[in-house]
């Protein structure tokens, strides 16, 4: 059974429909990337999956539907989102941002251990723990956003364009950390990314979105090797 199974997903804004019946799956522990041009509907997909906007179709996670749940209930089921543009709570300290990520948990000692753990993985968070998140650099805020999302101990981490606006060196560090998290904890990743080369290096499977529809899907190696896909869709 797939960890995430999405069938006929539709969503939009007001009268404007953006997703036109999207099917996708993520297996337990898998890394899947959604590629597509600006406006293809990648962010809308992430928002629909986490109930930030309403959707049609069905979304099943870990054997039970997510449809009808609110965003907090979805986090409680084991799905956590790193939103586009970081989305940290800028007036809260780094430490309080991490605590907010664990808001649904009651295991105080384990929460503390997880904070220590992510501060080890992202040492800058330890160095800046008392500082307001809004005063961090873009790269530091992105790391905080990832760490905060992990504080709920998700089975599936959704990341919406984690590389956006970051220096190449920071991006490669971040992607390598995401790979470690996937390997070491078995956290499945569903990643939206414009940087195809980077994303295909991390993912095992790919969906290519065009105007709210999946126009191609397959394993990442095949995508990388396919000249016509590279030229037509990936800009490589
Ligand atoms: P990008 O890489 O630029 O973020 P994307 O693939 O994530 O692109 P979406 O952000 O999902 O694309 O946008 C898909 C479509 O929905 C676009 O045509 C966009 O203009 C429209 N859209 C996005 N957000 C809103 C909104 N809040 N209200 C109305 N339309 C929106």
Boltz pocket constraint, residues with backbone or C-beta under 6 A from the ligand:
constraints:
  - pocket:
      binder: B
      contacts: [[A, 13], [A, 16], [A, 18], [A, 36], [A, 37], [A, 38], [A, 39], [A, 40], [A, 41], [A, 42], [A, 43], [A, 44], [A, 45], [A, 194]]
      max_distance: 6.0
